[in-house]
């Protein structure tokens, strides 16, 4: 796998951050807690639409300067995934008859308990620009997202490492509260998708490497599409703490070799502390 393009991108982002170290600084922490509803269709594994209900936790760290902002973000959603039309399904297995003519039957439940996990880790850098009287932040984001779920009785996974332009702003209200808005979409991504065959006989060192090597590829906007849109509300709680609510709509699509579609609606309570 040729990792050179992404290594160059990481070095470029580090260079941007190093260049922006002069001047007055402020730091901000954000803590998120909420709920997410996800719909998933992967025709490579199943013709059924799966629905996941998940709890969300996350945190953001921002370094704010007069003309720029950089930050690190982490979030995770953990919940239960089931087929939309059929709910939780089960399969019965029968042991072979023993020498006494007896056998046992046992039932296996599909996707019991916690069967959906999503995690993302990102770094972003933005510069402040003004369009008329409204201020905006324009920049780029490098983010890795990992998804794992149960489809039928199989374990499904999908991973994307994406470089995305990101734009954000905040609309000030008359009472001092704010409505932050942000939008991002990837230009280039490195995709790891579960191979259709799942064949461990591929002549590589081990089963995991065989899956990653055969299911990985670079994808530009014409192959992998993703939209991440967030709108929220913030108001001062104390002199150093803000409290608010965010709504995030997330959608992605990848159709090689078979259709993969997913979208999520997420609502989170947000606590922000500025130092």
C-alpha positions in Angstrom: 0.0 0.0 0.0 1.4 3.4 -1.0 1.1 5.7 2.0 3.3 8.5 0.7 0.4 10.9 -0.3 -1.1 10.9 3.2 2.3 11.1 4.9 3.0 14.3 2.8 -0.5 15.7 3.8 0.2 15.0 7.5 3.6 16.8 7.3 1.9 19.7 5.5 -0.7 20.1 8.2 2.0 20.0 10.9 3.8 22.7 9.0 0.7 24.9 9.0 0.3 24.5 12.7 4.0 25.3 13.3 3.7 28.4 11.2 0.7 29.6 13.3 2.3 29.5 16.7 3.0 33.2 17.1 0.5 35.6 18.8 -2.0 35.5 21.6 -3.7 32.2 22.2 -6.7 30.8 23.9 -7.7 27.1 24.4 -11.2 25.6 24.4 -12.4 22.2 25.5 -15.8 20.8 24.4 -17.5 17.8 25.9 -20.3 16.0 24.0 -23.0 13.5 25.2 -26.0 12.5 23.1 -27.9 10.1 20.9 -27.5 8.9 17.3 -29.7 7.0 14.9 -28.0 5.3 11.9 -29.3 3.6 8.8 -26.9 1.3 6.9 -27.2 -0.6 3.6 -24.2 -2.7 2.4 -25.3 -4.9 -0.6 -21.9 -6.6 -0.4 -23.1 -8.4 2.7 -26.9 -8.2 2.8 -29.9 -6.7 0.9 -31.4 -5.5 4.2 -31.3 -2.0 5.7 -29.9 -2.1 9.3 -30.8 0.5 12.0 -28.6 1.3 14.9 -29.5 3.3 18.1 -26.4 4.5 19.8 -25.1 6.6 22.8 -22.6 9.2 21.8 -19.6 10.6 23.7 -16.9 12.9 22.5 -14.5 15.7 23.1 -12.8 18.5 21.1 -9.7 20.5 21.9 -9.2 23.9 20.1 -6.3 26.3 20.0 -7.6 29.7 19.1 -5.5 32.6 17.7 -6.6 36.0 16.3 -6.4 34.8 12.7 -6.5 31.0 13.0 -7.9 27.9 14.8 -6.6 24.4 15.0 -8.1 21.5 16.9 -8.3 17.8 17.7 -11.6 16.0 17.8 -12.7 12.6 19.0 -16.1 11.0 19.2 -17.6 7.5 19.5 -21.1 6.0 19.1 -21.9 2.6 20.8 -25.2 0.9 20.4 -27.3 -1.9 19.0 -27.9 -2.6 15.3 -30.8 -4.7 13.9 -32.4 -5.3 10.5 -35.1 -2.6 10.0 -37.8 -5.0 8.6 -37.2 -8.0 10.7 -35.7 -6.8 14.0 -33.5 -9.2 15.9 -33.2 -12.6 14.2 -32.1 -16.0 15.3 -30.7 -19.2 13.8 -31.1 -22.7 15.1 -28.3 -25.2 14.9 -28.6 -28.9 15.4 -25.7 -31.1 16.6 -25.2 -34.5 14.8 -26.9 -37.5 16.4 -24.8 -39.3 18.8 -24.5 -43.1 19.1 -27.6 -43.2 21.3 -29.7 -41.5 18.7 -29.9 -38.2 20.6 -28.9 -34.7 19.5 -29.1 -31.1 20.9 -30.6 -28.0 19.3 -29.4 -24.5 20.2 -30.3 -21.0 19.1 -27.9 -18.2 18.2 -29.2 -14.6 18.3 -28.0 -12.2 15.7 -26.6 -8.9 17.0 -27.3 -9.3 20.7 -26.4 -6.5 23.1 -23.9 -4.0 21.8 -23.5 -4.6 18.1 -22.6 -1.2 16.6 -19.4 0.8 17.2 -18.3 4.0 15.4 -15.2 6.0 16.3 -13.6 9.1 14.7 -10.4 11.0 15.3 -9.6 14.2 13.5 -7.2 17.1 13.2 -8.3 20.4 11.6 -6.8 23.8 10.8 -8.8 26.9 9.8 -8.0 30.5 8.9 -10.4 33.4 9.7 -11.9 35.3 6.8 -14.6 37.9 6.5 -17.3 38.0 3.9 -19.2 41.2 4.3 -19.9 41.6 8.0 -20.0 37.8 8.7 -16.8 36.0 9.8 -16.0 32.5 8.6 -13.4 29.8 9.3 -12.0 28.1 6.2 -9.5 25.2 6.3 -9.0 21.5 6.0 -9.5 18.4 8.1 -7.7 15.1 8.3 -10.0 12.5 9.9 -10.1 8.8 10.4 -13.4 7.1 10.9 -14.0 3.4 11.8 -17.3 1.6 11.8 -18.1 -1.9 13.0 -21.4 -3.6 13.2 -23.2 -6.9 12.9 -25.0 -7.8 9.7 -26.8 -11.1 9.9 -24.4 -13.3 11.9 -21.3 -11.7 10.4 -19.1 -8.9 11.6 -19.0 -5.9 9.2 -16.4 -3.1 9.2 -15.6 0.0 7.2 -12.8 2.6 7.6 -12.1 5.8 5.8 -9.1 8.2 6.3 -10.2 11.4 4.5 -8.8 14.9 3.7 -11.7 17.4 3.6 -12.2 21.1 3.2 -14.1 22.5 6.2 -16.1 25.7 6.5 -17.7 27.0 9.7 -19.3 30.2 11.1 -21.4 31.4 14.0 -24.4 33.7 13.8 -24.7 36.0 16.8 -28.2 36.5 18.3 -29.4 39.6 20.1 -29.4 38.0 23.5 -25.7 37.1 23.2 -26.2 33.4 22.2 -24.8 31.9 19.0 -25.8 29.5 16.3 -22.6 27.7 15.0 -22.7 26.0 11.6 -20.1 23.8 10.0 -19.8 21.7 6.8 -17.2 19.3 5.4 -16.8 16.8 2.6 -13.8 14.8 1.5 -11.7 15.4 -1.6 -9.5 12.3 -1.2 -9.9 9.2 1.0 -8.2 6.0 1.8 -10.8 3.3 2.1 -10.6 0.0 3.9 -13.7 -2.1 3.1 -14.4 -5.7 4.1 -13.5 -7.9 1.0 -16.4 -9.8 -0.5 -14.6 -13.1 -0.5 -13.0 -12.9 3.0 -10.5 -15.5 1.8 -7.7 -16.3 4.2 -5.9 -18.4 1.6 -4.6 -15.2 -0.2 -0.8 -15.5 -0.2 0.0 -12.9 2.4 1.4 -13.1 5.9 -1.9 -13.4 7.8 -5.6 -13.1 7.6 -5.9 -9.5 8.8 -3.3 -8.4 6.3 -5.1 -10.2 3.5 -8.4 -8.4 4.4 -6.7 -5.0 4.5 -4.6 -5.4 1.4 -7.5 -6.7 -0.8 -10.1 -4.3 0.6 -8.1 -1.1 0.6 -8.0 1.6 -2.1 -7.7 5.4 -2.6 -10.9 7.1 -3.6 -11.5 10.7 -4.8 -14.8 12.5 -4.8 -16.2 10.7 -7.8 -16.0 7.3 -5.9 -16.5 8.2 -2.3 -18.9 10.8 -1.2 -19.5 12.0 2.4 -21.3 15.0 3.9 -20.9 16.1 7.5 -23.2 19.0 8.5 -23.6 20.4 12.0 -25.8 23.2 13.3 -26.1 24.1 17.0 -27.0 26.6 19.7 -24.7 28.0 22.4 -25.2 30.4 25.3 -23.1 31.5 28.2 -23.6 29.4 31.4 -20.9 31.0 33.5 -17.9 33.3 32.8 -15.9 30.4 31.5 -18.5 27.7 30.5 -20.9 27.6 27.6 -23.7 25.2 27.2 -25.6 24.2 24.0 -27.1 21.6 21.7 -25.8 20.3 18.4 -27.6 18.5 15.5 -25.4 16.6 13.0 -26.4 15.0 9.8 -23.9 12.6 8.4 -24.1 10.7 5.1 -21.6 8.6 3.0 -21.7 6.5 -0.1 -19.2 4.1 -1.7 -20.1 1.8 -4.5 -17.1 -0.4 -5.2 -17.5 -3.3 -5.7 -21.1 -3.1 -4.4 -23.4 -0.4 -3.0 -22.7 1.0 0.5 -24.9 3.7 1.8 -25.3 5.1 5.3 -26.7 8.2 7.0 -27.0 9.3 10.7 -28.9 11.8 12.7 -27.1 12.8 15.9 -28.2 15.1 18.7 -25.6 16.0 21.5 -25.5 18.2 24.5 -22.3 20.3 24.4 -20.3 21.8 27.3 -17.5 24.2 26.4 -14.8 25.7 28.6 -12.6 28.5 27.4 -9.2 29.3 29.0 
